[in-house]
Amino acid sequence: EGGETKLDLEEGFLTWLRFPAGLQAKAGKYLARFGKQNLVHGNEQPMVDRAAVLRTFLGEEGLAGVGGGLSWVTPLPWYAEVVWDHMNHRASTSAFTVDGRMEVFRLRNFWDLSAAEGLEIGASYAANLAGRDVLEWQEREQAAVAAADLTYKWKPPQRALYRSFLLQAEVLRSSASSYGWYALAQYQLGRRWYVAAR
């Protein structure tokens, strides 16, 4: 008795796969397409918590909000996708401050190294769109954050349910000149058993 229960929608969005000019569109409430781990809900993380650098730069819940965005798969000979998100987000960390509108850009490249191996390299940028003249000095120094990520995945087709290996690293830098990084390795021992280190 006397307790309070609060329900909140984490994500709810619509995706249009066949937009004009070969674009795809997305609108609703969703996780910003920034980096690798920002797209993973807390209960789906490979570890019991988010990496400290992600909490410092992106906050406990990461970058998310209500908005819309576009993505485009380029005609390059490898898979290359360009993403833009525009959303409302309010958060303040020691490295990045957003109070209202936020723009997010991401470039994602993927190569099949073999039937069992893949390599992904990406770059992301998020910026606070509030006018710099109305931001406090500290907020001006924390108005943007950039990231670069690398992911290697091994998953043999004949043992895909039982064996896999993931190696992932991400480095982040804010406009306040602070930076941080994490690396994650995860090996699948069986259908439901994994061992990981970060």
DAHU-V394669 format. One record per pair of residues at least 12 apart in sequence whose C-alpha atoms are under 10 Angstrom apart, sorted by the first residue. I is the first residue (numbers start at 1). J is the second residue. Records with the same first field share a line. If there is no record, write none. Layout:
I = J ; J
//
This chain:
9 = 29 ; 30
10 = 29 ; 30 ; 31 ; 41 ; 61 ; 64 ; 65
11 = 28 ; 29 ; 30 ; 31 ; 41 ; 64 ; 65 ; 66
12 = 27 ; 28 ; 29 ; 30 ; 31 ; 66
13 = 26 ; 27 ; 28 ; 29 ; 30 ; 66 ; 67 ; 68
14 = 26 ; 27 ; 28 ; 29 ; 30 ; 68
15 = 27 ; 28 ; 68 ; 69 ; 70
16 = 70
17 = 71
19 = 70 ; 71 ; 72
21 = 72
22 = 71 ; 72 ; 73 ; 74
23 = 70 ; 71 ; 72 ; 73 ; 74 ; 82 ; 83
24 = 69 ; 70 ; 71 ; 72 ; 73 ; 83
25 = 68 ; 69 ; 70 ; 71 ; 72 ; 83 ; 84 ; 85
26 = 67 ; 68 ; 69 ; 70 ; 71 ; 84 ; 85
27 = 66 ; 67 ; 68 ; 69 ; 70 ; 85 ; 86 ; 87
28 = 65 ; 66 ; 67 ; 68 ; 69 ; 87
29 = 64 ; 65 ; 66 ; 67 ; 68 ; 87 ; 88
30 = 63 ; 64 ; 65 ; 66 ; 67 ; 68 ; 87
31 = 61 ; 62 ; 63 ; 64 ; 65 ; 66 ; 85 ; 87
32 = 62 ; 63 ; 64 ; 65 ; 66 ; 67 ; 68 ; 69 ; 83 ; 84 ; 85 ; 86 ; 87 ; 89 ; 102 ; 103 ; 104 ; 105 ; 106 ; 126
33 = 63 ; 64 ; 69 ; 83 ; 84 ; 85 ; 104 ; 105 ; 106 ; 107 ; 124 ; 125 ; 126
34 = 58 ; 62 ; 63 ; 64 ; 83 ; 84 ; 85 ; 104 ; 105 ; 106 ; 107 ; 122 ; 123 ; 124 ; 125 ; 126 ; 145 ; 146 ; 147 ; 148
35 = 54 ; 105 ; 106 ; 107 ; 108 ; 121 ; 122 ; 123 ; 124 ; 125 ; 146 ; 147 ; 148 ; 149 ; 150 ; 170 ; 171 ; 172
36 = 108 ; 122 ; 123 ; 124 ; 147 ; 148 ; 149 ; 150 ; 151 ; 168 ; 169 ; 170
37 = 50 ; 51 ; 54 ; 62 ; 149 ; 168 ; 169 ; 170
38 = 50 ; 54 ; 55 ; 58 ; 59 ; 61 ; 62 ; 63 ; 64
39 = 62 ; 63 ; 64
40 = 61 ; 62
41 = 61 ; 62
42 = 60 ; 61 ; 62
46 = 184 ; 185 ; 186 ; 194 ; 195 ; 196 ; 197 ; 198
47 = 184 ; 186 ; 195 ; 196 ; 197 ; 198
50 = 62
51 = 181 ; 182 ; 183 ; 184 ; 198
52 = 180 ; 181 ; 182
53 = 95 ; 170 ; 171 ; 172 ; 179 ; 180 ; 181 ; 182
54 = 170 ; 171 ; 172 ; 180 ; 181 ; 182
55 = 93 ; 94 ; 95
56 = 92 ; 93 ; 94 ; 95 ; 96 ; 179 ; 180
57 = 92 ; 93 ; 94 ; 95 ; 96 ; 97 ; 142 ; 144 ; 145 ; 146 ; 172 ; 173 ; 174 ; 178 ; 179 ; 180
58 = 91 ; 92 ; 93 ; 94 ; 95 ; 96 ; 97 ; 98 ; 145 ; 172
59 = 91 ; 92 ; 93 ; 94 ; 95 ; 96 ; 97
60 = 91 ; 93
61 = 91
62 = 91
63 = 87 ; 88 ; 89 ; 90 ; 91 ; 98 ; 102 ; 104 ; 126
64 = 87 ; 88 ; 89 ; 90 ; 91 ; 102
65 = 86 ; 87 ; 88 ; 89 ; 90 ; 100 ; 101 ; 102
66 = 85 ; 86 ; 87 ; 88 ; 89 ; 101
67 = 85 ; 86 ; 87 ; 88 ; 89 ; 101 ; 102 ; 103
68 = 84 ; 85 ; 86 ; 87 ; 88
69 = 83 ; 84 ; 85 ; 86 ; 87 ; 103 ; 104 ; 105
70 = 82 ; 83 ; 84 ; 85 ; 86 ; 105
71 = 83 ; 84 ; 85 ; 105 ; 106 ; 107
72 = 84 ; 107
73 = 107 ; 108 ; 109
74 = 109
76 = 109
77 = 111
78 = 109 ; 110 ; 111 ; 112
79 = 108 ; 109 ; 110 ; 111 ; 112 ; 120
80 = 107 ; 108 ; 109 ; 110 ; 111 ; 120 ; 121 ; 122
81 = 106 ; 107 ; 108 ; 109 ; 110 ; 122
82 = 105 ; 106 ; 107 ; 108 ; 109 ; 122 ; 123 ; 124
83 = 104 ; 105 ; 106 ; 107 ; 108 ; 124
84 = 103 ; 104 ; 105 ; 106 ; 107 ; 124 ; 125 ; 126
85 = 102 ; 103 ; 104 ; 105 ; 106 ; 126
86 = 101 ; 102 ; 103 ; 104 ; 105 ; 126 ; 127 ; 129
87 = 100 ; 101 ; 102 ; 103 ; 104
88 = 100 ; 101 ; 102 ; 103 ; 128 ; 129
89 = 101 ; 102 ; 103 ; 128
90 = 102 ; 128
92 = 139 ; 142
93 = 142
94 = 138 ; 139 ; 142 ; 174 ; 176 ; 178
95 = 138 ; 139 ; 141 ; 142 ; 143 ; 144 ; 145 ; 172 ; 173 ; 174 ; 175 ; 176 ; 177 ; 178 ; 179
96 = 126 ; 127 ; 128 ; 138 ; 139 ; 140 ; 141 ; 142 ; 143 ; 144 ; 145 ; 173 ; 174 ; 175 ; 176 ; 178
97 = 127 ; 128 ; 135 ; 138 ; 139 ; 140 ; 141 ; 142 ; 143 ; 144 ; 145 ; 174
98 = 126 ; 127 ; 128 ; 129 ; 130 ; 139 ; 142 ; 143 ; 144
99 = 128 ; 129 ; 130 ; 135 ; 139 ; 143
100 = 128 ; 129 ; 130
101 = 127 ; 128 ; 129 ; 130
102 = 126 ; 127 ; 128 ; 129 ; 130 ; 143 ; 144
103 = 125 ; 126 ; 127 ; 128 ; 129 ; 144
104 = 124 ; 125 ; 126 ; 127 ; 128 ; 144 ; 145 ; 146
105 = 123 ; 124 ; 125 ; 126 ; 127 ; 146
106 = 122 ; 123 ; 124 ; 125 ; 126 ; 146 ; 147 ; 148
107 = 121 ; 122 ; 123 ; 124 ; 125 ; 148
108 = 120 ; 121 ; 122 ; 123 ; 124 ; 148 ; 149 ; 150
109 = 121 ; 122 ; 123 ; 150
110 = 122 ; 150 ; 151 ; 152
111 = 152
112 = 153
113 = 152 ; 153 ; 154
114 = 154 ; 156
115 = 154 ; 155 ; 156 ; 157
116 = 153 ; 154 ; 155 ; 156 ; 157 ; 158 ; 159 ; 160 ; 164
117 = 152 ; 153 ; 154 ; 155 ; 156 ; 157 ; 164 ; 165 ; 166
118 = 151 ; 152 ; 153 ; 154 ; 155 ; 166
119 = 150 ; 151 ; 152 ; 153 ; 154 ; 167 ; 168
120 = 149 ; 150 ; 151 ; 152 ; 153 ; 168
121 = 148 ; 149 ; 150 ; 151 ; 152 ; 168 ; 169 ; 170
122 = 147 ; 148 ; 149 ; 150 ; 151 ; 170
123 = 146 ; 147 ; 148 ; 149 ; 150 ; 170 ; 171 ; 172
124 = 145 ; 146 ; 147 ; 148 ; 149 ; 172
125 = 144 ; 145 ; 146 ; 147 ; 148 ; 172 ; 173 ; 174
126 = 143 ; 144 ; 145 ; 146 ; 147 ; 174
127 = 142 ; 143 ; 144 ; 145 ; 146 ; 174 ; 175
128 = 140 ; 142 ; 143 ; 144 ; 145
129 = 143 ; 144
130 = 143
131 = 143
138 = 176
139 = 175 ; 176
140 = 175 ; 176
141 = 174 ; 175 ; 176 ; 177
142 = 174 ; 175 ; 176 ; 177 ; 178
143 = 174 ; 175 ; 176
144 = 173 ; 174 ; 175 ; 176
145 = 172 ; 173 ; 174 ; 175 ; 176 ; 177 ; 178 ; 179
146 = 171 ; 172 ; 173 ; 174 ; 175 ; 179
147 = 170 ; 171 ; 172 ; 173 ; 174 ; 179 ; 180 ; 181
148 = 169 ; 170 ; 171 ; 172 ; 173 ; 181
149 = 168 ; 169 ; 170 ; 171 ; 172 ; 181 ; 182 ; 183
150 = 167 ; 168 ; 169 ; 170 ; 171 ; 183
151 = 166 ; 167 ; 168 ; 169 ; 170 ; 183 ; 184 ; 185
152 = 165 ; 166 ; 167 ; 168 ; 169 ; 185
153 = 165 ; 166 ; 167 ; 168 ; 185 ; 186
154 = 166 ; 167 ; 187
155 = 188
159 = 190 ; 191
160 = 188 ; 190 ; 191
161 = 188 ; 190 ; 191 ; 192
162 = 188 ; 189 ; 190 ; 191 ; 192 ; 193 ; 194
163 = 187 ; 188 ; 189 ; 190 ; 191 ; 193 ; 194
164 = 186 ; 187 ; 188 ; 189 ; 190 ; 191 ; 194
165 = 185 ; 186 ; 187 ; 188 ; 189 ; 194 ; 195 ; 196
166 = 184 ; 185 ; 186 ; 187 ; 188 ; 196
167 = 183 ; 184 ; 185 ; 186 ; 187 ; 196 ; 197 ; 198
168 = 182 ; 183 ; 184 ; 185 ; 186 ; 198
169 = 181 ; 182 ; 183 ; 184 ; 185 ; 198
170 = 182 ; 183 ; 184
171 = 183
182 = 198
183 = 197 ; 198
184 = 196 ; 197 ; 198
185 = 197 ; 198
186 = 198
//
